[in-house]
Amino acid sequence: MEFCFIRGFLFAALTSWALADDGQLTFVSELSSKPAQKLSKYGWYGNVRLQRFHIPEETAIACWLFVVTKGHTFQCGQHNVTIHIQYGAPPVINPVGSVFPNATLWSPCLSLILPVTSHSSTTFNLSNPAPGDWYVGAHLPEDDGRIEQKGFPSCSYFFQPQLSVRKAVDTPILQQGTFLQQTAASDRPARLKLYVPEFASSLSVSVADCSSGEGADSENCSLVLRLGSTSLQQRPVTVNCSGIGCSAALYNPPWDTWLRVVVESSLDNRTVTFSIISNYTVGCKPKSVGLKVDDDINKLRGNSSDTNSTSAGNSSAIGDAITFGNESASLLTPLSACVWSIPVLCEEVDVLSLRFTPVNGPNVSVTDTHPTLLTYPLNTQATGGTLNLQLTLNTTNVTLANSSRVVACLSPWAPVLQLNHSQPCRTALFAGYGVHVNASVPKAVVRLPFPQSATWYLTLQLTCNSSDCGNTSLVSVVPEVFLSACVEDCGTYGECRLLRSYSYLYAACVCKAGWSGWGCTDDSTAQSFCRQLTATLLLTLSNLSFLPAIVVAIKRCYITEASVYLFTMFFSTFYHACDQPGVAVMCIMDYDTLQYCDFLGSICSIWVTILCMARISDTFKYTLFMLGALLIAMSMQLDRKGLWNLLGPVLCAILFMVTAWVYRGVRRRHCYPPSWKRWVFFLIPGAIFAMIGVCLYIFAETEVNYYYTHSLWHILVASCVVFLLPPKEKNREAFGWSRGVSWDWSWRPRVCGYTLCQSGKDELYTVT
């Protein structure tokens, strides 16, 4: 949810000259703020705190304020917070310098470094920003791999971005072919806008009749003409004018959008008067299809019925392509440059999953005379995935010469209306992504993570080294364009996860087993299979150290405690077998179930062991066993990794034990347990093992040494149980049955007609 503390127009500014920069336009302010979020060290894209801002049309200047504050008073030193800014889509970043997957292309974003001690802030100003969505991401430096236990205080930093914009509310519109009189000064530039329709192939803006007043330099205006907006990836087209006029031309301008025109004067303390005019050329415009949609419905029906089928034959596919090409050509007005426009069906498959299919079938005909154009609109919600292009050449019946190839250009906002060997894959304001296929390389792939929110155009054309392609003047290609959540579903050693920043959804890969990169394809730090197997064996087989504790518990008739230890050993073994990041994994049931049972069994083992040491009555002890187990199960469901889920039961059990020991010591007027051997050989070593294990678990575990330290934690905890379990109670029969039961199956010898009786009085805590 976006919190806007001031939003809307400042109506008082409509009549105030103070807010009007050039005496003609009226500017208003809009302020927006996002709530503070806790920053994380960068390990994968999920650690980036992503925020989305919207910059309205006709914005003259945008100013971001980035504030970072430290949450605790710990002396954590100075940390650098990295801030990324990107227009149209979330920023594609690579802080760790990992290798991107093959055929993955991206545009670099703007990055700022903010050193933080306790409270820091910085601003970023941008003139004439592109209207639309802007994305801001922030994170701390690379994660050092240390595992921090939840609940312990640590260094925390909070990031809060704020945006202030000033936009014009009455920007003049530059009409096609109509002169407009304007004035500009060094501190008051002239701001205009013009609309570029669809199918425009070129655009020109001209300045004429420039005059700067009386004097010898009245006809030397020194104007700067800028066309377009600033979006960090590209700058406006700039032309320096000298004399009384100049012009700027854009080839392949953005379609169906408003274009900003700014005229600035470089003369100090002088106002320049000029006339400005715009003209655009429609290079190729389809013939009107009318209001009937029966033909389109029939195409959709045919496409849906043939979704899972391929062409009946390659010869028929080529024939259909020729027929379709003739039909397309007849619907187009052959001006300076025509294209064959192919209608495309957009199918929403899943979250962040779209599939685009040509309505006339997967095969698309491409010629050397006119480009073939396909259109792919991407809305804001589609920018959180990966745009994929797979271009396959169909060479079954048509063979291309070595000098012939099919050139493709995928570009946003506007298509490239003519492709050849010298023409770059670039429009007037935006860069495109070019690929080609030929007889030797019949397939090409392009992947674009976080594509820009715009209408994307795919232009295809057959090119040859010579002017004539010979007998092969038309070929068939299969362009597959689809949106997926992640690149190749993150491969074998990654998992594609869906992330959310308020209402905006995006996806990223989280890698395992040392693999890294945008698609988990960088194996520079990958773990070998031998290391993965070693980690699995250490973490699972170390749980066998519970076997001595189980044997000792059974021998001393603590059957309930032994069953808890057995439960813990079983689920800890198979949880760690399922929790491994590599391929050495075995899951006997759902991962979440195994984790829950492992955490529950571990804490219950500590609970029952300390209560058993208290030597309280069986009724009270088993009541606490059940009540504690139920409360622990509830707390595990609320917060499985919370610190107090472990400390709470431990402290309560120790409180019961200390209370029972003090009560016995006061009543007997002797230290309890009374034997110094029990303290020296059992209690103190067991407590030392437990403390070492807890310190390893809390302070020493990292992602690198996890399978060493955590295995040692298993061994230490299981070993301390052997030392801490009290001796067998004198009045306890085998399997833990008390003598107070109504039936008695034990045999007592008779001596001289008398039965030997056993005292039911509680014995002292003796050493066995």
ABEGO torsion letter per residue (X at the ends): XBBBABBEBBAAAAABAAABAAGABBBBBBBBBBBBBBBBBBABAAABBBBBBBBBBGBABBBBBBBBBBABABBAEBBBBBBBBBBGBBBBBBAAGBBBBBGBBBBBBBBBBBBBAABBBBBBBBBGBBBEBBBBBBBBBBBAGBBBBBGBBBBBBBBBBBBBBBBBAABBBBBBGBBBBBBBBAABBBBBBBBBBBGBABBBBBBBGBBAEBEAAAABAGBBBBBEBBAGABBBBBBBBBEABBBBBBBGBBBGBBBBBBBBBABBGBBBBBBBBBBBBBABBBBBAEABAAAAAAAAAAAAAAAABBBABAAAAAAAAAAAAAAAAAABBBBABBBBBBBBBBBBABBGBBBBBBAAEABBBBBAABBBBBBBBBBAAAAABBBBBBBBBBAAABBBBAABBBBBBBBBGBBBABBBAABBBBBAABBBBBBBBBAABABBBBBBBGBBBBBBBBBBBBBBABABAEABABBBBBBBBBBBABBGGGEAABBBBBBBBEABBBBBBBBBGGBBEAAGABAAABBBAAAAAAAAAAAAAAAAAAAAAAAAAAAAGBAAAAAAAAAAAAAAAAAAAAABABABBBBABBAAAAAAAAAAAAAAAAAAAAAAAAGBBAAAAAAAAAAAAAAAAAAAAABAABAAAAAAAAAAAAAAAAAAAAAAAAAAGBBOBABAAAAAAAAAAAAAAAAAAAAAAAAABBAAAAAAAAAAAAAAAAAAAAAABBBBBAABBBGGBBAABABBABBBBBBGGBBBBBBABBBBBBBX
